[in-house]
Amino acid sequence: MGYLRFIAVVGVMLIPASFVHATATDDAYIAGYAAGALKQNLKLDMPSLIVRDGIITLPAGSLETADRAKAVQILSEIPGLMLSRLSDAASQESMAATSKSAQVPGDEAITATESFILPTGFLPAGHLFKPLLADPRWAHFSASYRNYQSNNFDGKDIASVSFGETIPFYRGNIGQSTAQWESGLQAGVFSDFNLDASSSDLLNTDFIASVYSTVRAGQFSAFGRIYHQSSHLGDEFLLRKMNTKFERVNLSYEGADLKLSYELPYGIRYMGWRRSLP
């Protein structure tokens, strides 16, 4: 028994060490691959590239203006790369500091002095259009409590849950620039429950499925989609209303919308959107 416990403790201790070693090995591979690609395609000799957690930061000062966008574009095609970005940092220390700030490719804030490009190809990592965290109809996993001070709703204490995801299928570069585009699917399910009822009745469920396309150039990004939505009243809600004149209607329709975003420092975003319904 003590022997098995010793093996378990050693295994737990070796897992972080193995992870760190694998990450360091991958970063070394990406750095060598990137240096070779830049030398072959742009005749640039940059053997001391900084790579951390799959993220390459290029010093803008060491590149000609005409080569910057092309260099970042070449790096985006490296297998295993999470993010490549161009920074105005003048030293390796400042580049290393900015590398630490990136956690989730395409979903974290990028400073105004940097341009970045995400990996291209099928099923790429990250998103060109960053998620709308405060949008109750953005497809993601969430749970919330809502209280309505009104008698126009069936119950005042409501639990709202959702699950869904935005999945990019393909991402590519636009010309010889750092602008990119991607296409994919977005789907989500949104449900409301009446907590005041004895069995927490299901009030309504909305199903949304869409095909989307995104474009990003620097701090500007656009998200357009064509979607289908269907809404279904809960069975418990219908049973309570059966003794009244209540006619069930299948609400189902298609529409399109467009969201525009411009990112400023400190996590501030300007947003605009337009929706088209039948």
C-alpha positions in Angstrom: 0.0 0.0 0.0 2.8 2.4 0.9 4.6 1.5 -2.4 1.5 2.4 -4.4 1.2 5.7 -2.6 4.8 6.5 -3.3 4.3 5.8 -7.1 1.2 8.0 -7.1 3.1 10.9 -5.4 6.0 10.6 -7.8 3.6 10.5 -10.8 1.9 13.7 -9.6 5.3 15.4 -9.2 6.4 14.4 -12.7 3.3 15.6 -14.5 4.1 19.4 -14.3 7.8 18.7 -15.1 6.8 16.7 -18.2 4.4 19.5 -19.3 7.1 22.2 -18.9 9.6 20.0 -20.8 7.1 19.4 -23.6 6.3 23.1 -23.8 9.9 24.1 -23.9 10.6 21.5 -26.6 7.7 22.7 -28.7 8.8 26.4 -28.4 12.4 25.4 -29.5 11.0 23.6 -32.5 8.8 26.6 -33.5 11.7 29.0 -33.0 13.9 26.9 -35.3 11.2 26.5 -37.9 10.4 30.2 -37.8 14.0 31.2 -38.2 14.4 28.9 -41.2 11.2 30.1 -42.8 12.1 33.7 -42.6 15.6 33.1 -43.9 14.3 31.1 -46.9 11.4 33.3 -47.9 12.6 36.8 -46.9 16.4 36.3 -46.6 16.1 37.5 -43.0 18.7 36.2 -40.5 16.8 36.0 -37.1 18.3 33.1 -35.2 17.3 34.5 -31.7 13.5 34.6 -32.1 11.6 34.6 -28.8 8.9 31.9 -28.5 6.9 31.3 -25.4 3.9 29.0 -25.0 3.6 28.7 -28.8 3.6 32.5 -29.3 6.1 34.3 -31.4 6.8 38.1 -30.9 8.7 39.8 -33.7 10.5 43.1 -33.1 9.2 45.6 -35.6 12.4 47.6 -35.5 14.4 44.8 -37.1 12.1 44.5 -40.1 11.6 46.7 -43.1 8.1 48.1 -43.5 7.5 46.1 -46.6 8.5 42.8 -44.9 6.5 43.1 -41.7 3.1 41.9 -42.9 4.7 39.2 -45.0 6.8 37.9 -42.1 3.9 37.6 -39.8 1.9 35.9 -42.5 4.6 33.3 -43.1 4.8 32.6 -39.4 1.1 32.0 -39.2 1.5 28.8 -41.3 3.9 27.1 -38.9 2.5 23.9 -37.4 1.8 24.2 -33.6 2.0 28.0 -33.6 -0.7 29.6 -31.3 -0.1 33.3 -32.2 2.3 35.5 -34.0 2.5 39.2 -33.4 4.5 42.2 -34.4 5.6 44.5 -31.6 7.3 47.9 -31.4 9.3 46.6 -28.4 13.0 47.5 -28.8 14.6 44.9 -26.6 14.3 41.2 -25.9 13.3 41.9 -22.3 10.3 44.0 -23.3 9.3 41.4 -25.9 9.4 38.6 -23.3 7.2 40.7 -21.0 4.6 41.2 -23.7 4.7 37.5 -24.6 3.5 36.7 -21.0 0.3 38.8 -21.5 -1.2 36.6 -24.2 -3.2 33.7 -22.7 -5.9 32.7 -25.2 -5.1 33.4 -28.8 -7.5 35.8 -30.3 -9.6 36.1 -27.2 -7.4 38.4 -25.1 -6.6 42.1 -25.4 -3.8 43.2 -27.7 -2.2 46.5 -27.1 -2.6 49.3 -29.7 1.1 49.2 -30.5 0.9 45.6 -31.7 -0.5 43.8 -34.7 -1.1 40.1 -34.6 -2.1 37.2 -36.8 -3.6 33.8 -35.9 -2.9 30.4 -37.4 -4.5 29.6 -40.7 -6.0 26.5 -42.2 -8.7 24.0 -41.1 -10.1 24.1 -37.6 -7.7 26.8 -36.4 -7.2 27.9 -32.8 -8.7 31.2 -31.4 -11.3 33.6 -32.9 -10.8 36.7 -35.0 -13.9 38.3 -33.5 -13.6 38.2 -29.7 -16.6 36.9 -27.8 -19.3 39.3 -26.5 -19.2 38.5 -22.8 -22.2 40.7 -21.9 -24.5 39.6 -24.7 -27.1 37.2 -23.3 -27.6 35.6 -26.7 -23.9 35.0 -27.5 -23.3 31.2 -27.8 -21.4 30.1 -24.8 -21.8 28.2 -21.5 -23.5 30.2 -18.8 -25.9 30.2 -15.9 -27.6 33.2 -14.3 -30.4 34.3 -11.9 -32.9 36.9 -12.9 -35.6 38.7 -10.8 -38.5 40.4 -12.6 -40.5 43.0 -10.6 -43.5 42.6 -13.0 -46.6 40.4 -13.3 -46.2 40.2 -17.1 -43.9 37.2 -16.8 -44.7 33.7 -15.5 -42.8 33.9 -12.2 -40.5 36.5 -10.8 -37.4 34.3 -10.0 -36.0 33.0 -13.2 -32.9 30.8 -13.9 -31.4 31.2 -17.3 -28.9 28.7 -18.7 -27.2 28.4 -22.1 -24.7 26.3 -23.8 -23.1 26.7 -27.2 -19.9 27.5 -29.1 -18.4 29.3 -32.0 -16.3 26.9 -34.1 -14.1 28.3 -36.9 -13.8 25.8 -39.7 -11.3 27.6 -41.9 -9.1 30.7 -41.6 -7.0 32.4 -44.3 -5.0 35.5 -44.9 -6.2 38.4 -47.1 -3.5 39.2 -49.7 0.0 40.3 -48.4 -1.3 41.9 -45.3 -2.1 41.1 -41.7 -5.8 41.1 -42.4 -7.5 37.7 -42.0 -10.9 36.1 -42.6 -12.5 32.9 -41.2 -15.8 31.0 -41.6 -17.5 28.5 -39.3 -20.6 27.6 -37.4 -22.1 29.1 -34.3 -24.9 27.3 -32.4 -26.5 27.8 -28.9 -29.4 26.7 -26.7 -31.0 29.2 -24.3 -33.5 28.1 -21.6 -35.5 29.8 -18.9 -36.8 28.1 -15.7 -39.4 29.4 -13.3 -37.9 28.9 -9.8 -41.2 29.9 -8.1 -42.9 26.7 -9.5 -42.8 23.5 -7.4 -40.8 21.7 -10.1 -38.9 24.7 -11.5 -40.9 24.6 -14.7 -39.2 25.0 -18.0 -40.7 28.2 -19.5 -39.0 28.4 -22.9 -36.0 27.2 -24.9 -34.5 29.0 -27.9 -32.4 27.1 -30.4 -30.1 29.1 -32.7 -27.8 27.7 -35.4 -25.9 29.9 -37.9 -23.2 30.0 -40.5 -20.8 32.9 -39.9 -17.9 34.7 -41.5 -15.4 37.0 -39.8 -12.9 39.6 -41.0 -10.2 41.2 -38.9 -7.7 43.9 -39.7 -5.7 45.2 -36.8 -8.0 46.4 -34.1 -11.1 46.3 -36.3 -13.2 43.1 -36.7 -16.6 42.3 -38.2 -18.8 39.3 -37.6 -21.7 38.5 -40.0 -24.0 35.5 -39.9 -27.1 33.9 -41.4 -29.0 32.1 -38.6 -32.1 30.0 -37.9 -34.0 30.4 -34.6 -36.8 28.3 -33.2 -38.5 28.8 -29.8 -40.3 26.2 -27.8 -42.5 26.7 -24.8 -42.0 24.3 -21.9 -44.4 21.4 -21.4 -45.1 22.4 -17.8 -46.0 25.9 -18.8 -48.4 24.6 -21.5 -50.1 22.2 -19.0 -50.8 25.1 -16.6 -52.4 27.1 -19.4 -54.5 24.3 -20.9 -57.7 25.3 -19.0 -57.5 28.7 -20.7 -57.8 29.7 -24.3 -54.2 29.2 -25.3 -53.0 28.3 -28.8 -49.5 26.9 -29.2 -47.5 28.6 -32.0 -44.3 27.2 -33.5 -42.0 30.3 -33.6 -39.3 29.7 -36.2 -37.6 32.1 -38.5 -34.4 32.9 -40.3 -32.4 36.2 -40.2 -29.1 37.8 -40.7 -27.1 40.2 -38.6 -23.7 42.0 -38.7 -21.6 43.1 -35.7 -18.7 45.6 -35.9 -16.0 46.0 -33.3 -13.0 48.3 -32.8 -10.8 47.6 -29.8 -9.1 50.4 -27.8 -6.5 50.0 -25.0 -7.6 48.9 -21.5 -10.2 46.5 -22.9 -12.5 49.2 -24.3 -14.5 48.3 -27.4 -16.7 50.3 -29.7 -19.5 48.2 -31.0 -22.1 48.5 -33.7 -24.6 46.1 -35.2 -27.4 45.7 -37.7 -30.1 43.0 -37.8 -32.3 41.9 -40.7 -35.4 39.9 -40.1 -38.1 38.6 -42.5 
